[in-house]
């Protein structure tokens, strides 16, 4: 995350006493608040006092009521990961009382590392040119999501956090219904992919924690070599479901010899092959990956629909983010990949 120039919208005098009560360092010292970039839909701040720095995350001012519950869900996940091998920012405290700073919020440790979204398209030295170092980034991001899939979510205190029963039965109807509300054009391949998903749901699967938006955009790496995943960030979409969907989500933009994949802002040159990714994930998580075609198709199907909603908003003139103009082509790429993977899959029909 990087510092932003805009002024903070947090009352320092109100927040200080809460930090004292939470037992955070620097009681009695001056508190400085610096806005950070890094969160697309929430406000993130660096708090400093007494020589110690932490991070505060809160909903944006225009959506406090809608997203305060999401803040508490994020805090719950971070708390649940405390004694696991999953790289994450340690939760230091959370607050549901909107009277403190005007919304719910939580405070976490400041991660010492770099984000692929703010370090150039190829990352810092030596990752920008060292082929093996770049491959190491790929292995680390896969290992991170495999570790997440290994967490005993019930033992971690996440019972009731999601609805794993019927998870796969709900996916196509849910996202199709969502698309119906915003549809304004034909999206080639999407209907075919949806029909295939309906008849190829996994026969057996084990519930676990899902990040919900796992990619290079939502991780941080440690400085220098060897490559090290420092933290998985932005947990607002987390739930309990089938963790293999996170793997499918990651593979949407992963280079493949089977044909072109949509690209993101981080250059994927030098990454391990998809076969190496699947082998590492299965080894670390203990989960079978033989039905990956289903999860990759579902990830593309869902992402195409989510992006189409943003593009529809842009086309109506209601979007305040000019980047939504790019969603139009991205939707078509995702739908094409979903159709191509499903059409070429050898997975048997589940009936």
N, C-alpha and C positions, 0 to 999 in steps of 0.2 A: 504494500500500500504506500502511496505517496501523499505528501502534504498538498492541500489545496489552499488557495489564497482567501477564499470567502470566510466571513466572520461566523463563529459558532452561534448556534441558536439555543444554547444551554445556559441556564442561570448558574454561574459558578458558586454563588453564595448558598444556593439550595443543594447543590450536589455535594459540596465539601462535607457537610455533616453526615450525609449518607455513607460516603467513603470511609469516614472515621468509624461509624458504627459497624461497617462491614469488615473492619480490621485491616484496611489497605494501607500501605506505607505512606509516610509523609504527613501524618496528622499535625495540623497547626501550621503547615507550610503553605506558601502560595500555590494555588492550583492554576495551571494553564491548560487551555483546551484548543487543539488544532484539528480542523476538519481534515479527513483523509479521503482519498479516492480509493476505489477498490470494490465497493458494494454498489450494484446497479440500481437496486430498488429500496435501499435503506441508508440511513445516515451513519457514518462511522467516524469516530473521533479518537485522537490520541490525547490521553490525559497525563499530565506530568506534575509531580510535586515531590519535594524531598529527594530529588535525584532518581526517582523511580517513575517508569512509564508503563501505562496499561492502555487498553483499548475499550471504548464504549460503543455499543451498537444500539440503535433505536430506530423506530419507524420514521418515514419522512413526515414532515409536518402536515401534508395534505391527506395523509391516510393513517392517522394515529389510531383511530378506533378499529379500523379493519385489520391492521397489522400488529397490534399490540399482542394479540393471542399468539401470532406467529413468533414474536420475539421470545415469548415464554417457552414455546416448543423448541426453538433453537437452543435456548439455555438448558432445557431439559436434556436434549441430546448431548450437548457438550459435557454436562455433569455426568451423564451415563457412561461416557467414554473415558472417564478419569483413570480407571485402572486397567485400560486396554492397551494394545500395541498400536492402535490407530493414531497416526500423527494428527494433532489438533491443538488449537489454542486452549489452554486450561481455563475453565470457568472460575472466576473469582467472586462472583456475586450477581444476583439478579433482583429486579424490583418490579412488581406489578402496580405499585402505587403511582398513578399518573400525577399526583400532586407534587412529586419531587421535581421532575423536569418536564412535565406535560405529557408524558407517555410512559409505557413500560420500557424497560431497557435492561441490558446486562453488561457486565464488565468482564473482560477476559485478558489473559496475558498478551503482551506484545510479542509477536513472532519475529525472530531475527532471520530474515530471509528475503528472497526476491520472488516477484510474481511474473509469470510469463506474459501477463497482460500489460506490464509496464516496463519490461526489460528488452524491448525490441522484438522483432519477429523471430529471432533465433536465440534470444537469451544473452546473458553476459558472457565474458571470457571465462573459461575456455569453451563453454557449450556452443558458442556461435560457430566454431570451426572444427572442434575435436569430435570425430565421428563416434568414438567409443563413449565419450562423455555424454553425447546426445542420446545414444542408446541407453545409457544408464538412467537418464531422466525418464525414458519410456518405461524401463523396468520398475522404477520407483513409483510412478503413478499407478501402474498396474498392481504392484504390491500393496499400495495403500488401500485400494478398493477391495482387494482380496482380504486384507486384515479386517476391514469393516464387515465384510460378509461372514467373518468367523466369530464375531461377537455374539455371545449368548444374551440376546436382547431382554429376555425375561429376567435373568439374573442381574442385568444392568439396571433394572427398574423401569423398563419401557413397556410393561404390560398395559394395554389400553391406549398406546400411543398411535396405533394405526388399526386398520381392519384387514388383516391378512386373509381371512376366510373369503373365498370368492374373488380374490384379487384378479386373477386372469379372466374370469368370467365377465368382470366389469369393464375391462380395458377398452375393447372396441366400441361397445354401446356408449360408454361415457364420452369418449373422444369424438365419436361420430355425432352425438347429440350436441357437443360443444361446437363442432364445425357447422352444424346446421344453423346455429344462431348467427353466424358471421359470414356464411357462404355467399359469394358474389361471382364466382367463376368456376370453371371446370379445372380440376387438378388431375391430369393424366396419371394413371397408375395407382392412385390412392384407394379407390374402391376395390380394385383387385387385391391389393395388399390386405385390406380389411377383411375381405372374404377369406383369404388364405389364413390369416391369423385366427379367425373364428373356428376353423377346422383343424388347427395345428397347435392348440394350447398344450403346454407341458402336462404329461400324465401325472408326474409326481414332482414335487418341489418342496423346499424347506424355507419357511419364512425367515426373514432377517431384516437388518436395518438397510434402508435405501437412502442414499444421499439425494437422488432425484435430479441432479443437474451436474453430473460428474464429468469434468473435462479439465484441460490445462487452464481454463479460465478461473477455476475454483480450487486451485492448489497453490501452495508456496513451497519453494525449494530452499535448502540451506545454501549459504554462500560457499563457493569454492568446491573442490573435489575431495573425496569421491561424491558423486551425486547423492543427495539425501532429500527425501520428501519431508519438509518441515511441518506442514500442516495442510489439512483439508479445510476449506473455508466455505462460508455461505451455505448454511444448513437449512434455509427457509423451506425447501421442498422435501425435507426428510420425512420418512414415514416407515411403517413396517409393511413389508411386501416381499417381493422376490428380488433379492440383491443382484441376480444376474441381469436385470434390466439396466443396472448401472454399467455393467460391462458392455452391454449392447450400445448404450449411450456413448461410452468412450470410443467404441470401435466405429461409430458413424463417420468420424473424420480421420480414421486411422488409415494410412497408406496400405493398399492391398494389391496383390498381383491379379486379382479377379476383376479389376476394372476400376475406373475413377471413383473417388469418394469426394463429397463436399469438403471444402477446406475452411479452416478457421483463421484467426489472425496470427496464430503461432505456427511457424514452419515445422512440419512433421518429418522433414528429411532426417534420415539416420535412425529412425525408430526401429525397434525389433519388429519382426514379421508378425502378422496376425496369428500364425501358428505358435510362435514363441510366446505371444501374449496369452493365448489360451492355456498353454502348458503351465506358465508361471502362475496364472490365476488359479487354476485347478490345484496345483501343488500346494499353494499357500492357503487357499480357502477350504480345500477338501471337497469342493462342489464339482459335479460333472458339468462339462461344457459342450456335450455332444448336440445340444439343441440350440446352439448359439444363433442359428439362422432365424429362429423365432424371435429371440431377444433383440437382434439387430433390426429385424423388420419392424417390431413393435416400437423400438426407440425412434426409428425414422418416421413411422406413421404418426406417433405422438408429437414429435418435434415439428413435423410439417404442419400439423394442425395448430399448434401453439404459435408458430411463426405466422401462419395465415391469419390468425386473429389480429396480430399486430399490423400486418400488411393491410388488412381490411380497414383498420382504424386509420392508417396513413392515407389510404385511398379516399376515405370519407372526409379527410382534412381535419381529423380530430387528434392526430398524433403530434406531440411536441418534441419527439426525437427523430431527427432527420435520417438516422441510420435505419429506421423502419422501412425506408424506401428500398433497401437492399434485400428485405425479407422476401420480396416477390419471387426472385430467381432462386433463392435458397429453398423456398417451399417446393418448387418444381424439382430441384436436385434431390431433396430428401424423399419426395414421393417416387421419383424414378428409381432411387436406390432401393427403397422398400419393395417396389414391384420387381426389380431385377433379382434381389436376393431371394424373395419368396418364390418367384417363377423358376429359379435355378436350384432350389433346395431339394434335397433327397429325403427330407424328413417325412415320415409316414403320417397320414391323416389320423387325427385323434377321434374322428367321427363327429 
